[in-house]
Amino acid sequence: DDTTGWRAVETHLHAVASYADGCGAVYAEEEAMQLEGRDGDGEEGGGGGALLSALEHCCVVHVNRHVRAAGIAVLDRMVQSASRGAGGRSILLDANGELRGTVMAVLKETLADNWSQVRMAASVLCRTFLVSLTAAAAAAKEGG
């Protein structure tokens, strides 16, 4: 069976999505530090965007539609987590931010995917992303 490995990848992606959802704003803060190249102590030397690069590959390039949809679900949960907090500033508002760039690149490709399952997941991500950006911009405007 050549799809067994894909089911494992899909399951692991759903686990990452659930972890991000369960951690909420704490996950977004930790992920923001990693994306900015800092470790938990604020020192340089974090992992950069390895997770986002892998997610983009899963969402756009992977041959299995279930894996692509699961990767999009992870990005959706990451966007939700980023919109819940991150210490008063949203990493979504950074025009050059890795999360924002990855989400936009994934949306560009997946909203036009051949599989309706992938297009639906991308539509959900698009809504989450736009709602989160709007809320983050409104909060930033109120804050100063």
Phi and psi in radians as a Rosetta constraint file:
Dihedral C 1 N 2 CA 2 C 2 CIRCULARHARMONIC -1.550 0.35
Dihedral N 2 CA 2 C 2 N 3 CIRCULARHARMONIC 0.003 0.35
Dihedral C 2 N 3 CA 3 C 3 CIRCULARHARMONIC -1.802 0.35
Dihedral N 3 CA 3 C 3 N 4 CIRCULARHARMONIC -0.055 0.35
Dihedral C 3 N 4 CA 4 C 4 CIRCULARHARMONIC -1.019 0.35
Dihedral N 4 CA 4 C 4 N 5 CIRCULARHARMONIC -0.787 0.35
Dihedral C 4 N 5 CA 5 C 5 CIRCULARHARMONIC -1.091 0.35
Dihedral N 5 CA 5 C 5 N 6 CIRCULARHARMONIC -0.614 0.35
Dihedral C 5 N 6 CA 6 C 6 CIRCULARHARMONIC -1.171 0.35
Dihedral N 6 CA 6 C 6 N 7 CIRCULARHARMONIC -0.668 0.35
Dihedral C 6 N 7 CA 7 C 7 CIRCULARHARMONIC -1.098 0.35
Dihedral N 7 CA 7 C 7 N 8 CIRCULARHARMONIC -0.633 0.35
Dihedral C 7 N 8 CA 8 C 8 CIRCULARHARMONIC -1.160 0.35
Dihedral N 8 CA 8 C 8 N 9 CIRCULARHARMONIC -0.728 0.35
Dihedral C 8 N 9 CA 9 C 9 CIRCULARHARMONIC -1.093 0.35
Dihedral N 9 CA 9 C 9 N 10 CIRCULARHARMONIC -0.783 0.35
Dihedral C 9 N 10 CA 10 C 10 CIRCULARHARMONIC -1.047 0.35
Dihedral N 10 CA 10 C 10 N 11 CIRCULARHARMONIC -0.777 0.35
Dihedral C 10 N 11 CA 11 C 11 CIRCULARHARMONIC -1.091 0.35
Dihedral N 11 CA 11 C 11 N 12 CIRCULARHARMONIC -0.737 0.35
Dihedral C 11 N 12 CA 12 C 12 CIRCULARHARMONIC -1.149 0.35
Dihedral N 12 CA 12 C 12 N 13 CIRCULARHARMONIC -0.659 0.35
Dihedral C 12 N 13 CA 13 C 13 CIRCULARHARMONIC -1.131 0.35
Dihedral N 13 CA 13 C 13 N 14 CIRCULARHARMONIC -0.707 0.35
Dihedral C 13 N 14 CA 14 C 14 CIRCULARHARMONIC -1.122 0.35
Dihedral N 14 CA 14 C 14 N 15 CIRCULARHARMONIC -0.604 0.35
Dihedral C 14 N 15 CA 15 C 15 CIRCULARHARMONIC -1.149 0.35
Dihedral N 15 CA 15 C 15 N 16 CIRCULARHARMONIC -0.733 0.35
Dihedral C 15 N 16 CA 16 C 16 CIRCULARHARMONIC -1.104 0.35
Dihedral N 16 CA 16 C 16 N 17 CIRCULARHARMONIC -0.723 0.35
Dihedral C 16 N 17 CA 17 C 17 CIRCULARHARMONIC -1.079 0.35
Dihedral N 17 CA 17 C 17 N 18 CIRCULARHARMONIC -0.755 0.35
Dihedral C 17 N 18 CA 18 C 18 CIRCULARHARMONIC -1.153 0.35
Dihedral N 18 CA 18 C 18 N 19 CIRCULARHARMONIC -0.663 0.35
Dihedral C 18 N 19 CA 19 C 19 CIRCULARHARMONIC -1.091 0.35
Dihedral N 19 CA 19 C 19 N 20 CIRCULARHARMONIC -0.825 0.35
Dihedral C 19 N 20 CA 20 C 20 CIRCULARHARMONIC -1.081 0.35
Dihedral N 20 CA 20 C 20 N 21 CIRCULARHARMONIC -0.711 0.35
Dihedral C 20 N 21 CA 21 C 21 CIRCULARHARMONIC -1.164 0.35
Dihedral N 21 CA 21 C 21 N 22 CIRCULARHARMONIC -0.730 0.35
Dihedral C 21 N 22 CA 22 C 22 CIRCULARHARMONIC -1.173 0.35
Dihedral N 22 CA 22 C 22 N 23 CIRCULARHARMONIC -0.614 0.35
Dihedral C 22 N 23 CA 23 C 23 CIRCULARHARMONIC -1.371 0.35
Dihedral N 23 CA 23 C 23 N 24 CIRCULARHARMONIC -0.455 0.35
Dihedral C 23 N 24 CA 24 C 24 CIRCULARHARMONIC 1.100 0.35
Dihedral N 24 CA 24 C 24 N 25 CIRCULARHARMONIC -2.334 0.35
Dihedral C 24 N 25 CA 25 C 25 CIRCULARHARMONIC -1.097 0.35
Dihedral N 25 CA 25 C 25 N 26 CIRCULARHARMONIC -0.504 0.35
Dihedral C 25 N 26 CA 26 C 26 CIRCULARHARMONIC -1.075 0.35
Dihedral N 26 CA 26 C 26 N 27 CIRCULARHARMONIC -0.724 0.35
Dihedral C 26 N 27 CA 27 C 27 CIRCULARHARMONIC -1.087 0.35
Dihedral N 27 CA 27 C 27 N 28 CIRCULARHARMONIC -0.758 0.35
Dihedral C 27 N 28 CA 28 C 28 CIRCULARHARMONIC -1.080 0.35
Dihedral N 28 CA 28 C 28 N 29 CIRCULARHARMONIC -0.692 0.35
Dihedral C 28 N 29 CA 29 C 29 CIRCULARHARMONIC -1.148 0.35
Dihedral N 29 CA 29 C 29 N 30 CIRCULARHARMONIC -0.767 0.35
Dihedral C 29 N 30 CA 30 C 30 CIRCULARHARMONIC -1.137 0.35
Dihedral N 30 CA 30 C 30 N 31 CIRCULARHARMONIC -0.748 0.35
Dihedral C 30 N 31 CA 31 C 31 CIRCULARHARMONIC -1.154 0.35
Dihedral N 31 CA 31 C 31 N 32 CIRCULARHARMONIC -0.675 0.35
Dihedral C 31 N 32 CA 32 C 32 CIRCULARHARMONIC -1.068 0.35
Dihedral N 32 CA 32 C 32 N 33 CIRCULARHARMONIC -0.701 0.35
Dihedral C 32 N 33 CA 33 C 33 CIRCULARHARMONIC -1.116 0.35
Dihedral N 33 CA 33 C 33 N 34 CIRCULARHARMONIC -0.730 0.35
Dihedral C 33 N 34 CA 34 C 34 CIRCULARHARMONIC -1.162 0.35
Dihedral N 34 CA 34 C 34 N 35 CIRCULARHARMONIC -0.698 0.35
Dihedral C 34 N 35 CA 35 C 35 CIRCULARHARMONIC -1.180 0.35
Dihedral N 35 CA 35 C 35 N 36 CIRCULARHARMONIC -0.502 0.35
Dihedral C 35 N 36 CA 36 C 36 CIRCULARHARMONIC -1.503 0.35
Dihedral N 36 CA 36 C 36 N 37 CIRCULARHARMONIC -0.020 0.35
Dihedral C 36 N 37 CA 37 C 37 CIRCULARHARMONIC 1.432 0.35
Dihedral N 37 CA 37 C 37 N 38 CIRCULARHARMONIC 0.482 0.35
Dihedral C 37 N 38 CA 38 C 38 CIRCULARHARMONIC -2.045 0.35
Dihedral N 38 CA 38 C 38 N 39 CIRCULARHARMONIC 2.681 0.35
Dihedral C 38 N 39 CA 39 C 39 CIRCULARHARMONIC -1.670 0.35
Dihedral N 39 CA 39 C 39 N 40 CIRCULARHARMONIC -3.016 0.35
Dihedral C 39 N 40 CA 40 C 40 CIRCULARHARMONIC -1.088 0.35
Dihedral N 40 CA 40 C 40 N 41 CIRCULARHARMONIC -0.353 0.35
Dihedral C 40 N 41 CA 41 C 41 CIRCULARHARMONIC -1.640 0.35
Dihedral N 41 CA 41 C 41 N 42 CIRCULARHARMONIC 0.090 0.35
Dihedral C 41 N 42 CA 42 C 42 CIRCULARHARMONIC 1.467 0.35
Dihedral N 42 CA 42 C 42 N 43 CIRCULARHARMONIC 0.077 0.35
Dihedral C 42 N 43 CA 43 C 43 CIRCULARHARMONIC -1.501 0.35
Dihedral N 43 CA 43 C 43 N 44 CIRCULARHARMONIC 2.708 0.35
Dihedral C 43 N 44 CA 44 C 44 CIRCULARHARMONIC -1.159 0.35
Dihedral N 44 CA 44 C 44 N 45 CIRCULARHARMONIC 2.690 0.35
Dihedral C 44 N 45 CA 45 C 45 CIRCULARHARMONIC 2.131 0.35
Dihedral N 45 CA 45 C 45 N 46 CIRCULARHARMONIC 0.324 0.35
Dihedral C 45 N 46 CA 46 C 46 CIRCULARHARMONIC -1.295 0.35
Dihedral N 46 CA 46 C 46 N 47 CIRCULARHARMONIC -3.140 0.35
Dihedral C 46 N 47 CA 47 C 47 CIRCULARHARMONIC -1.503 0.35
Dihedral N 47 CA 47 C 47 N 48 CIRCULARHARMONIC -0.053 0.35
Dihedral C 47 N 48 CA 48 C 48 CIRCULARHARMONIC 1.198 0.35
Dihedral N 48 CA 48 C 48 N 49 CIRCULARHARMONIC -2.591 0.35
Dihedral C 48 N 49 CA 49 C 49 CIRCULARHARMONIC -1.741 0.35
Dihedral N 49 CA 49 C 49 N 50 CIRCULARHARMONIC 0.620 0.35
Dihedral C 49 N 50 CA 50 C 50 CIRCULARHARMONIC -1.060 0.35
Dihedral N 50 CA 50 C 50 N 51 CIRCULARHARMONIC -0.740 0.35
Dihedral C 50 N 51 CA 51 C 51 CIRCULARHARMONIC -1.125 0.35
Dihedral N 51 CA 51 C 51 N 52 CIRCULARHARMONIC -0.781 0.35
Dihedral C 51 N 52 CA 52 C 52 CIRCULARHARMONIC -1.142 0.35
Dihedral N 52 CA 52 C 52 N 53 CIRCULARHARMONIC -0.640 0.35
Dihedral C 52 N 53 CA 53 C 53 CIRCULARHARMONIC -1.115 0.35
Dihedral N 53 CA 53 C 53 N 54 CIRCULARHARMONIC -0.767 0.35
Dihedral C 53 N 54 CA 54 C 54 CIRCULARHARMONIC -1.132 0.35
Dihedral N 54 CA 54 C 54 N 55 CIRCULARHARMONIC -0.700 0.35
Dihedral C 54 N 55 CA 55 C 55 CIRCULARHARMONIC -1.135 0.35
Dihedral N 55 CA 55 C 55 N 56 CIRCULARHARMONIC -0.735 0.35
Dihedral C 55 N 56 CA 56 C 56 CIRCULARHARMONIC -1.058 0.35
Dihedral N 56 CA 56 C 56 N 57 CIRCULARHARMONIC -0.729 0.35
Dihedral C 56 N 57 CA 57 C 57 CIRCULARHARMONIC -1.066 0.35
Dihedral N 57 CA 57 C 57 N 58 CIRCULARHARMONIC -0.814 0.35
Dihedral C 57 N 58 CA 58 C 58 CIRCULARHARMONIC -1.079 0.35
Dihedral N 58 CA 58 C 58 N 59 CIRCULARHARMONIC -0.667 0.35
Dihedral C 58 N 59 CA 59 C 59 CIRCULARHARMONIC -1.331 0.35
Dihedral N 59 CA 59 C 59 N 60 CIRCULARHARMONIC -0.607 0.35
Dihedral C 59 N 60 CA 60 C 60 CIRCULARHARMONIC -1.847 0.35
Dihedral N 60 CA 60 C 60 N 61 CIRCULARHARMONIC -0.721 0.35
Dihedral C 60 N 61 CA 61 C 61 CIRCULARHARMONIC -1.739 0.35
Dihedral N 61 CA 61 C 61 N 62 CIRCULARHARMONIC -0.562 0.35
Dihedral C 61 N 62 CA 62 C 62 CIRCULARHARMONIC -1.008 0.35
Dihedral N 62 CA 62 C 62 N 63 CIRCULARHARMONIC 2.456 0.35
Dihedral C 62 N 63 CA 63 C 63 CIRCULARHARMONIC -1.314 0.35
Dihedral N 63 CA 63 C 63 N 64 CIRCULARHARMONIC -0.409 0.35
Dihedral C 63 N 64 CA 64 C 64 CIRCULARHARMONIC -1.585 0.35
Dihedral N 64 CA 64 C 64 N 65 CIRCULARHARMONIC 2.204 0.35
Dihedral C 64 N 65 CA 65 C 65 CIRCULARHARMONIC -1.156 0.35
Dihedral N 65 CA 65 C 65 N 66 CIRCULARHARMONIC -0.553 0.35
Dihedral C 65 N 66 CA 66 C 66 CIRCULARHARMONIC -1.189 0.35
Dihedral N 66 CA 66 C 66 N 67 CIRCULARHARMONIC -0.681 0.35
Dihedral C 66 N 67 CA 67 C 67 CIRCULARHARMONIC -1.152 0.35
Dihedral N 67 CA 67 C 67 N 68 CIRCULARHARMONIC -0.730 0.35
Dihedral C 67 N 68 CA 68 C 68 CIRCULARHARMONIC -1.078 0.35
Dihedral N 68 CA 68 C 68 N 69 CIRCULARHARMONIC -0.794 0.35
Dihedral C 68 N 69 CA 69 C 69 CIRCULARHARMONIC -1.135 0.35
Dihedral N 69 CA 69 C 69 N 70 CIRCULARHARMONIC -0.671 0.35
Dihedral C 69 N 70 CA 70 C 70 CIRCULARHARMONIC -1.166 0.35
Dihedral N 70 CA 70 C 70 N 71 CIRCULARHARMONIC -0.686 0.35
Dihedral C 70 N 71 CA 71 C 71 CIRCULARHARMONIC -1.089 0.35
Dihedral N 71 CA 71 C 71 N 72 CIRCULARHARMONIC -0.700 0.35
Dihedral C 71 N 72 CA 72 C 72 CIRCULARHARMONIC -1.129 0.35
Dihedral N 72 CA 72 C 72 N 73 CIRCULARHARMONIC -0.657 0.35
Dihedral C 72 N 73 CA 73 C 73 CIRCULARHARMONIC -1.100 0.35
Dihedral N 73 CA 73 C 73 N 74 CIRCULARHARMONIC -0.636 0.35
Dihedral C 73 N 74 CA 74 C 74 CIRCULARHARMONIC -1.109 0.35
Dihedral N 74 CA 74 C 74 N 75 CIRCULARHARMONIC -0.807 0.35
Dihedral C 74 N 75 CA 75 C 75 CIRCULARHARMONIC -1.068 0.35
Dihedral N 75 CA 75 C 75 N 76 CIRCULARHARMONIC -0.668 0.35
Dihedral C 75 N 76 CA 76 C 76 CIRCULARHARMONIC -1.036 0.35
Dihedral N 76 CA 76 C 76 N 77 CIRCULARHARMONIC -0.797 0.35
Dihedral C 76 N 77 CA 77 C 77 CIRCULARHARMONIC -1.178 0.35
Dihedral N 77 CA 77 C 77 N 78 CIRCULARHARMONIC -0.615 0.35
Dihedral C 77 N 78 CA 78 C 78 CIRCULARHARMONIC -1.140 0.35
Dihedral N 78 CA 78 C 78 N 79 CIRCULARHARMONIC -0.707 0.35
Dihedral C 78 N 79 CA 79 C 79 CIRCULARHARMONIC -1.143 0.35
Dihedral N 79 CA 79 C 79 N 80 CIRCULARHARMONIC -0.752 0.35
Dihedral C 79 N 80 CA 80 C 80 CIRCULARHARMONIC -1.046 0.35
Dihedral N 80 CA 80 C 80 N 81 CIRCULARHARMONIC -0.760 0.35
Dihedral C 80 N 81 CA 81 C 81 CIRCULARHARMONIC -1.115 0.35
Dihedral N 81 CA 81 C 81 N 82 CIRCULARHARMONIC -0.726 0.35
Dihedral C 81 N 82 CA 82 C 82 CIRCULARHARMONIC -1.145 0.35
Dihedral N 82 CA 82 C 82 N 83 CIRCULARHARMONIC -0.516 0.35
Dihedral C 82 N 83 CA 83 C 83 CIRCULARHARMONIC -1.403 0.35
Dihedral N 83 CA 83 C 83 N 84 CIRCULARHARMONIC -0.238 0.35
Dihedral C 83 N 84 CA 84 C 84 CIRCULARHARMONIC -1.474 0.35
Dihedral N 84 CA 84 C 84 N 85 CIRCULARHARMONIC -0.128 0.35
Dihedral C 84 N 85 CA 85 C 85 CIRCULARHARMONIC 2.923 0.35
Dihedral N 85 CA 85 C 85 N 86 CIRCULARHARMONIC -1.866 0.35
Dihedral C 85 N 86 CA 86 C 86 CIRCULARHARMONIC 1.172 0.35
Dihedral N 86 CA 86 C 86 N 87 CIRCULARHARMONIC 0.759 0.35
Dihedral C 86 N 87 CA 87 C 87 CIRCULARHARMONIC 1.170 0.35
Dihedral N 87 CA 87 C 87 N 88 CIRCULARHARMONIC 0.564 0.35
Dihedral C 87 N 88 CA 88 C 88 CIRCULARHARMONIC 1.569 0.35
Dihedral N 88 CA 88 C 88 N 89 CIRCULARHARMONIC -0.166 0.35
Dihedral C 88 N 89 CA 89 C 89 CIRCULARHARMONIC -2.259 0.35
Dihedral N 89 CA 89 C 89 N 90 CIRCULARHARMONIC 2.467 0.35
Dihedral C 89 N 90 CA 90 C 90 CIRCULARHARMONIC -1.715 0.35
Dihedral N 90 CA 90 C 90 N 91 CIRCULARHARMONIC 2.277 0.35
Dihedral C 90 N 91 CA 91 C 91 CIRCULARHARMONIC -1.241 0.35
Dihedral N 91 CA 91 C 91 N 92 CIRCULARHARMONIC -0.222 0.35
Dihedral C 91 N 92 CA 92 C 92 CIRCULARHARMONIC -1.279 0.35
Dihedral N 92 CA 92 C 92 N 93 CIRCULARHARMONIC -0.417 0.35
Dihedral C 92 N 93 CA 93 C 93 CIRCULARHARMONIC -1.401 0.35
Dihedral N 93 CA 93 C 93 N 94 CIRCULARHARMONIC -0.227 0.35
Dihedral C 93 N 94 CA 94 C 94 CIRCULARHARMONIC -1.303 0.35
Dihedral N 94 CA 94 C 94 N 95 CIRCULARHARMONIC 1.902 0.35
Dihedral C 94 N 95 CA 95 C 95 CIRCULARHARMONIC -1.052 0.35
Dihedral N 95 CA 95 C 95 N 96 CIRCULARHARMONIC -0.453 0.35
Dihedral C 95 N 96 CA 96 C 96 CIRCULARHARMONIC -1.785 0.35
Dihedral N 96 CA 96 C 96 N 97 CIRCULARHARMONIC 0.160 0.35
Dihedral C 96 N 97 CA 97 C 97 CIRCULARHARMONIC -1.168 0.35
Dihedral N 97 CA 97 C 97 N 98 CIRCULARHARMONIC 2.557 0.35
Dihedral C 97 N 98 CA 98 C 98 CIRCULARHARMONIC -1.187 0.35
Dihedral N 98 CA 98 C 98 N 99 CIRCULARHARMONIC -0.683 0.35
Dihedral C 98 N 99 CA 99 C 99 CIRCULARHARMONIC -1.107 0.35
Dihedral N 99 CA 99 C 99 N 100 CIRCULARHARMONIC -0.853 0.35
Dihedral C 99 N 100 CA 100 C 100 CIRCULARHARMONIC -1.054 0.35
Dihedral N 100 CA 100 C 100 N 101 CIRCULARHARMONIC -0.776 0.35
Dihedral C 100 N 101 CA 101 C 101 CIRCULARHARMONIC -1.093 0.35
Dihedral N 101 CA 101 C 101 N 102 CIRCULARHARMONIC -0.725 0.35
Dihedral C 101 N 102 CA 102 C 102 CIRCULARHARMONIC -1.150 0.35
Dihedral N 102 CA 102 C 102 N 103 CIRCULARHARMONIC -0.780 0.35
Dihedral C 102 N 103 CA 103 C 103 CIRCULARHARMONIC -1.064 0.35
Dihedral N 103 CA 103 C 103 N 104 CIRCULARHARMONIC -0.767 0.35
Dihedral C 103 N 104 CA 104 C 104 CIRCULARHARMONIC -1.141 0.35
Dihedral N 104 CA 104 C 104 N 105 CIRCULARHARMONIC -0.710 0.35
Dihedral C 104 N 105 CA 105 C 105 CIRCULARHARMONIC -1.137 0.35
Dihedral N 105 CA 105 C 105 N 106 CIRCULARHARMONIC -0.713 0.35
Dihedral C 105 N 106 CA 106 C 106 CIRCULARHARMONIC -1.161 0.35
Dihedral N 106 CA 106 C 106 N 107 CIRCULARHARMONIC -0.769 0.35
Dihedral C 106 N 107 CA 107 C 107 CIRCULARHARMONIC -1.075 0.35
Dihedral N 107 CA 107 C 107 N 108 CIRCULARHARMONIC -0.706 0.35
Dihedral C 107 N 108 CA 108 C 108 CIRCULARHARMONIC -0.986 0.35
Dihedral N 108 CA 108 C 108 N 109 CIRCULARHARMONIC -0.728 0.35
Dihedral C 108 N 109 CA 109 C 109 CIRCULARHARMONIC -1.487 0.35
Dihedral N 109 CA 109 C 109 N 110 CIRCULARHARMONIC -0.719 0.35
Dihedral C 109 N 110 CA 110 C 110 CIRCULARHARMONIC -1.440 0.35
Dihedral N 110 CA 110 C 110 N 111 CIRCULARHARMONIC -0.389 0.35
Dihedral C 110 N 111 CA 111 C 111 CIRCULARHARMONIC -1.184 0.35
Dihedral N 111 CA 111 C 111 N 112 CIRCULARHARMONIC -0.276 0.35
Dihedral C 111 N 112 CA 112 C 112 CIRCULARHARMONIC -1.946 0.35
Dihedral N 112 CA 112 C 112 N 113 CIRCULARHARMONIC 0.305 0.35
Dihedral C 112 N 113 CA 113 C 113 CIRCULARHARMONIC -1.160 0.35
Dihedral N 113 CA 113 C 113 N 114 CIRCULARHARMONIC 2.675 0.35
Dihedral C 113 N 114 CA 114 C 114 CIRCULARHARMONIC -1.202 0.35
Dihedral N 114 CA 114 C 114 N 115 CIRCULARHARMONIC -0.524 0.35
Dihedral C 114 N 115 CA 115 C 115 CIRCULARHARMONIC -1.530 0.35
Dihedral N 115 CA 115 C 115 N 116 CIRCULARHARMONIC 2.220 0.35
Dihedral C 115 N 116 CA 116 C 116 CIRCULARHARMONIC -1.110 0.35
Dihedral N 116 CA 116 C 116 N 117 CIRCULARHARMONIC -0.548 0.35
Dihedral C 116 N 117 CA 117 C 117 CIRCULARHARMONIC -1.083 0.35
Dihedral N 117 CA 117 C 117 N 118 CIRCULARHARMONIC -0.709 0.35
Dihedral C 117 N 118 CA 118 C 118 CIRCULARHARMONIC -1.251 0.35
Dihedral N 118 CA 118 C 118 N 119 CIRCULARHARMONIC -0.731 0.35
Dihedral C 118 N 119 CA 119 C 119 CIRCULARHARMONIC -1.083 0.35
Dihedral N 119 CA 119 C 119 N 120 CIRCULARHARMONIC -0.682 0.35
Dihedral C 119 N 120 CA 120 C 120 CIRCULARHARMONIC -1.133 0.35
Dihedral N 120 CA 120 C 120 N 121 CIRCULARHARMONIC -0.794 0.35
Dihedral C 120 N 121 CA 121 C 121 CIRCULARHARMONIC -1.068 0.35
Dihedral N 121 CA 121 C 121 N 122 CIRCULARHARMONIC -0.689 0.35
Dihedral C 121 N 122 CA 122 C 122 CIRCULARHARMONIC -1.160 0.35
Dihedral N 122 CA 122 C 122 N 123 CIRCULARHARMONIC -0.648 0.35
Dihedral C 122 N 123 CA 123 C 123 CIRCULARHARMONIC -1.120 0.35
Dihedral N 123 CA 123 C 123 N 124 CIRCULARHARMONIC -0.700 0.35
Dihedral C 123 N 124 CA 124 C 124 CIRCULARHARMONIC -1.125 0.35
Dihedral N 124 CA 124 C 124 N 125 CIRCULARHARMONIC -0.771 0.35
Dihedral C 124 N 125 CA 125 C 125 CIRCULARHARMONIC -1.073 0.35
Dihedral N 125 CA 125 C 125 N 126 CIRCULARHARMONIC -0.731 0.35
Dihedral C 125 N 126 CA 126 C 126 CIRCULARHARMONIC -1.056 0.35
Dihedral N 126 CA 126 C 126 N 127 CIRCULARHARMONIC -0.784 0.35
Dihedral C 126 N 127 CA 127 C 127 CIRCULARHARMONIC -1.099 0.35
Dihedral N 127 CA 127 C 127 N 128 CIRCULARHARMONIC -0.821 0.35
Dihedral C 127 N 128 CA 128 C 128 CIRCULARHARMONIC -1.032 0.35
Dihedral N 128 CA 128 C 128 N 129 CIRCULARHARMONIC -0.765 0.35
Dihedral C 128 N 129 CA 129 C 129 CIRCULARHARMONIC -1.107 0.35
Dihedral N 129 CA 129 C 129 N 130 CIRCULARHARMONIC -0.827 0.35
Dihedral C 129 N 130 CA 130 C 130 CIRCULARHARMONIC -1.177 0.35
Dihedral N 130 CA 130 C 130 N 131 CIRCULARHARMONIC -0.728 0.35
Dihedral C 130 N 131 CA 131 C 131 CIRCULARHARMONIC -1.110 0.35
Dihedral N 131 CA 131 C 131 N 132 CIRCULARHARMONIC -0.736 0.35
Dihedral C 131 N 132 CA 132 C 132 CIRCULARHARMONIC -1.160 0.35
Dihedral N 132 CA 132 C 132 N 133 CIRCULARHARMONIC -0.727 0.35
Dihedral C 132 N 133 CA 133 C 133 CIRCULARHARMONIC -1.092 0.35
Dihedral N 133 CA 133 C 133 N 134 CIRCULARHARMONIC -0.746 0.35
Dihedral C 133 N 134 CA 134 C 134 CIRCULARHARMONIC -1.087 0.35
Dihedral N 134 CA 134 C 134 N 135 CIRCULARHARMONIC -0.796 0.35
Dihedral C 134 N 135 CA 135 C 135 CIRCULARHARMONIC -1.149 0.35
Dihedral N 135 CA 135 C 135 N 136 CIRCULARHARMONIC -0.706 0.35
Dihedral C 135 N 136 CA 136 C 136 CIRCULARHARMONIC -1.155 0.35
Dihedral N 136 CA 136 C 136 N 137 CIRCULARHARMONIC -0.691 0.35
Dihedral C 136 N 137 CA 137 C 137 CIRCULARHARMONIC -1.171 0.35
Dihedral N 137 CA 137 C 137 N 138 CIRCULARHARMONIC -0.698 0.35
Dihedral C 137 N 138 CA 138 C 138 CIRCULARHARMONIC -1.133 0.35
Dihedral N 138 CA 138 C 138 N 139 CIRCULARHARMONIC -0.724 0.35
Dihedral C 138 N 139 CA 139 C 139 CIRCULARHARMONIC -1.145 0.35
Dihedral N 139 CA 139 C 139 N 140 CIRCULARHARMONIC -0.672 0.35
Dihedral C 139 N 140 CA 140 C 140 CIRCULARHARMONIC -1.179 0.35
Dihedral N 140 CA 140 C 140 N 141 CIRCULARHARMONIC -0.643 0.35
Dihedral C 140 N 141 CA 141 C 141 CIRCULARHARMONIC -1.163 0.35
Dihedral N 141 CA 141 C 141 N 142 CIRCULARHARMONIC -0.706 0.35
Dihedral C 141 N 142 CA 142 C 142 CIRCULARHARMONIC -1.179 0.35
Dihedral N 142 CA 142 C 142 N 143 CIRCULARHARMONIC -0.632 0.35
Dihedral C 142 N 143 CA 143 C 143 CIRCULARHARMONIC -1.349 0.35
Dihedral N 143 CA 143 C 143 N 144 CIRCULARHARMONIC -0.215 0.35
